């Protein structure tokens, strides 16, 4: 068994030969995960059934107030979006639509205390793939690290092996935000003590690397400390997302940016077409995309 375990570890880490087996086992264990989620679903259902009339009226009033606030914000955002589209058109930028999202439910949490992972009820049949960003109502939660047909495993930003390229919304300073193993604390790495970072600054995803969409809230700076003689400051931040409280999340599908095609008019015999309209040379070497895992 020890030899077999070592062989599987080597095959998985060096040659990725057990990915299909892992995906198959994950699909086979999906009913077990669903059964584990049944007690919580029954508890929520019983709370809804036996809720009192006064509680329902109070919740209804609260929802109406939130609806009015959200409608006001949507009107404001619609105006900002219209201005943004107009500016893009003036700059002859490529037309880009907002990211497509899919709502998912968190149905499981990793029992390993040293691994911050959750399981959502969306898988490859829903178009979910490894590397996609996961959001909740407040900000970035993490990314998909493993999928099967029915479910996906998500690595949270608080995991000690997770990193996010971010920038300070106020000053534009870029840095890498690392997980610390705590759901309430993150750390900015290798930030010079002269950088313009203050307590209360909002950190948003910078979009560098192409893994996370640009502009989503990630964390808020809670502590900035500089030791005399040290080159880098100690900066801690609190995640914007409710990592251990959110039940519903969004799986983000980034849009494909289409490059502008040249307007090539037909040319007469003997004339040379412009360079941008010349036929592309084919290369027999296949294009190998470079994957990057934070």
C-alpha positions in Angstrom: 0.0 0.0 0.0 2.9 2.4 0.7 4.5 1.6 -2.7 1.1 2.1 -4.4 0.6 5.4 -2.6 4.0 6.7 -3.7 3.4 5.6 -7.3 0.0 7.5 -7.3 1.6 10.6 -5.8 4.3 10.6 -8.5 1.9 10.1 -11.3 -0.4 12.9 -10.0 2.4 15.5 -9.3 4.6 14.8 -12.3 2.5 13.3 -15.1 -1.1 14.3 -14.1 -2.3 10.7 -14.8 -5.0 10.5 -12.2 -7.0 13.7 -13.0 -9.6 11.6 -14.8 -9.8 9.2 -12.0 -10.2 12.0 -9.4 -13.0 13.6 -11.5 -14.8 10.2 -11.8 -14.5 9.6 -8.1 -15.8 13.1 -7.4 -18.8 12.5 -9.6 -19.5 9.2 -7.9 -19.4 10.8 -4.5 -21.7 13.6 -5.4 -24.8 11.9 -3.9 -22.9 11.6 -0.6 -22.2 15.3 -0.6 -25.9 16.0 -1.4 -27.0 13.8 1.5 -24.7 15.6 3.8 -26.4 18.9 2.8 -29.9 17.5 3.5 -30.0 18.3 7.2 -29.2 22.0 6.6 -31.8 22.2 3.8 -34.4 20.6 6.1 -33.5 23.0 8.9 -34.0 26.0 6.5 -37.2 24.5 5.2 -38.6 24.0 8.7 -37.7 27.6 9.7 -39.5 28.9 6.7 -42.6 26.8 7.3 -43.0 27.7 11.0 -42.0 31.4 10.8 -44.4 33.6 12.6 -46.5 36.3 10.9 -44.7 39.1 12.7 -41.3 37.8 11.6 -42.6 37.6 8.0 -43.9 41.2 8.1 -40.6 42.4 9.5 -38.6 40.6 6.9 -40.9 41.9 4.2 -40.3 45.5 5.3 -36.6 45.0 5.4 -36.6 43.5 1.9 -38.6 46.4 0.6 -36.1 48.9 2.1 -33.2 47.0 0.6 -35.0 46.9 -2.8 -35.3 50.6 -2.8 -31.6 51.1 -2.0 -30.6 48.6 -4.7 -32.9 50.2 -7.3 -31.2 53.6 -6.6 -27.8 52.0 -6.9 -28.8 50.3 -10.2 -29.9 53.6 -11.7 -26.5 55.1 -10.7 -24.5 52.2 -12.1 -26.5 52.2 -15.3 -25.6 55.8 -15.8 -21.9 55.1 -15.1 -22.0 52.1 -17.4 -23.4 54.3 -20.2 -20.7 56.9 -19.7 -18.1 54.2 -19.7 -19.3 52.7 -23.0 -19.4 56.1 -24.6 -15.8 56.8 -23.5 -14.7 53.4 -24.9 -16.4 54.2 -28.2 -14.6 57.6 -28.4 -11.3 55.8 -27.9 -12.1 53.2 -30.6 -11.7 50.5 -28.0 -13.0 47.0 -28.5 -16.5 46.5 -27.3 -16.6 44.4 -24.2 -19.6 43.0 -22.4 -19.9 42.4 -18.6 -18.7 39.0 -17.4 -21.3 36.2 -17.5 -22.0 34.6 -14.1 -23.7 31.5 -12.9 -25.2 31.3 -9.4 -24.0 28.3 -7.3 -24.7 27.0 -3.9 -22.0 26.0 -1.4 -22.8 22.4 -0.4 -19.7 21.3 1.3 -16.6 22.5 3.3 -13.2 20.8 3.4 -12.7 19.1 6.8 -9.0 19.8 6.7 -8.3 22.7 9.1 -5.2 23.6 7.1 -7.0 23.8 3.8 -9.6 26.5 3.1 -11.8 24.9 0.4 -15.5 24.6 -0.3 -17.6 22.6 -2.7 -20.2 24.2 -5.0 -23.0 22.5 -6.9 -21.9 23.5 -10.4 -19.6 21.3 -12.5 -18.4 20.7 -16.0 -21.9 20.2 -17.3 -22.5 23.8 -16.4 -19.4 25.0 -18.2 -17.3 25.5 -15.0 -13.6 25.0 -15.6 -10.5 25.2 -13.4 -9.2 28.7 -12.7 -12.5 30.5 -12.8 -13.1 33.2 -10.2 -15.7 32.8 -7.5 -17.5 35.8 -5.9 -20.0 36.4 -3.3 -22.1 39.5 -2.8 -19.2 41.4 -1.2 -16.1 40.5 -3.2 -13.7 37.8 -4.5 -13.8 34.5 -2.6 -11.4 32.3 -4.6 -11.0 30.2 -7.7 -12.0 26.8 -9.0 -9.2 24.2 -8.6 -11.0 21.0 -9.5 -14.2 20.1 -11.3 -16.3 17.0 -12.1 -19.6 16.7 -13.8 -21.8 17.9 -11.0 -19.6 19.8 -8.5 -16.5 21.9 -8.2 -13.9 22.5 -5.5 -13.0 26.1 -4.8 -9.8 27.3 -3.1 -10.5 30.4 -1.0 -8.3 33.5 -0.9 -7.6 32.9 2.7 -5.8 29.6 2.0 -2.0 29.8 2.7 -1.2 28.6 -0.9 -3.4 31.2 -2.6 -2.3 34.5 -4.1 -4.2 37.3 -5.9 -2.7 40.2 -7.9 -4.3 43.3 -6.5 -4.0 47.1 -6.6 -4.9 49.8 -4.1 -8.0 51.5 -5.4 -7.0 54.9 -4.1 -3.4 55.1 -5.3 -3.0 52.3 -7.9 -0.1 50.6 -6.1 0.1 47.0 -7.3 1.1 44.1 -5.0 0.4 40.4 -4.4 -2.1 39.5 -1.7 -1.5 36.2 0.1 -3.6 34.0 2.2 -2.5 33.4 5.8 -4.6 30.4 6.8 -7.1 32.7 8.6 -10.5 33.6 7.2 -10.2 37.1 8.7 -6.6 38.1 7.6 -4.6 38.4 4.4 -1.2 39.8 3.8 0.4 42.1 1.2 3.8 40.8 0.2 6.9 42.8 -0.7 5.4 46.3 -0.5 8.1 49.0 0.0 7.6 51.0 3.2 7.5 54.1 1.0 4.5 52.9 -1.0 1.2 54.9 -0.7 -0.8 52.3 1.2 -3.0 53.4 4.2 -5.3 51.7 6.7 -8.8 51.6 5.2 -7.7 51.4 1.6 -9.7 49.0 -0.6 -7.8 46.4 -2.5 -9.3 45.3 -5.9 -8.1 42.6 -8.3 -5.7 44.1 -10.8 -6.4 41.6 -13.6 -2.7 40.8 -14.1 -2.2 37.2 -15.2 -5.7 37.0 -16.7 -6.9 34.7 -13.9 -9.1 37.1 -12.0 -11.3 39.8 -13.6 -10.1 43.4 -13.0 -11.8 45.6 -10.5 -13.5 43.2 -8.0 -13.1 44.0 -4.3 -10.7 41.6 -2.6 -9.9 43.0 0.8 -9.5 46.2 3.0 -6.3 47.2 4.6 -6.5 46.9 8.4 -2.9 47.4 9.5 0.3 49.0 8.0 3.5 48.7 10.1 7.0 49.7 9.1 10.1 48.6 11.1 13.1 51.0 11.0 15.7 49.7 8.6 13.4 47.2 6.9 12.8 47.5 3.2 9.2 46.2 3.1 6.2 47.1 5.3 4.0 44.7 7.1 0.5 45.1 5.7 -2.5 43.1 6.7 -6.0 43.2 5.2 -9.4 41.8 5.9 -11.2 39.8 3.1 -14.2 41.6 1.6 -16.0 38.4 1.0 -17.8 36.5 3.8 -15.6 33.5 3.4 -17.1 31.4 6.2 -20.7 32.7 6.0 -21.7 32.9 2.4 -24.2 30.3 1.1 -24.6 31.5 -2.5 -21.7 32.4 -4.8 -21.2 33.5 -8.4 -19.0 31.6 -10.9 -17.5 34.2 -13.3 -17.1 33.5 -17.0 -14.8 36.1 -18.5 -15.8 37.4 -22.0 -13.6 36.6 -25.0 -12.1 39.8 -26.5 -12.5 39.8 -30.2 -9.7 41.5 -32.1 -10.7 44.0 -34.9 -10.6 42.5 -38.3 -9.2 44.7 -41.1 -11.4 45.8 -43.9 -9.8 44.1 -46.8 -11.1 45.1 -50.2 -10.5 42.7 -53.2 -7.3 43.5 -55.2 -6.8 43.2 -58.9 -4.5 40.5 -60.5 -0.8 41.4 -60.0 -1.4 43.8 -57.1 0.0 43.1 -53.7 -2.5 43.2 -50.8 -1.6 45.2 -47.7 0.3 43.4 -44.9 -2.8 43.2 -42.6 -4.8 41.5 -45.3 -2.1 39.0 -46.4 -2.9 35.3 -45.7 -1.4 34.1 -42.5 1.3 31.5 -42.6 0.4 28.2 -41.1 2.7 26.7 -38.4 2.8 22.9 -38.0 3.9 23.3 -34.3 0.8 23.3 -32.1 0.2 26.2 -29.8 0.8 25.3 -26.2 -1.0 27.6 -23.8 0.7 28.5 -20.7 -1.3 27.8 -17.5 -0.7 29.7 -14.3 -2.1 28.7 -10.9 -2.0 31.2 -8.1 
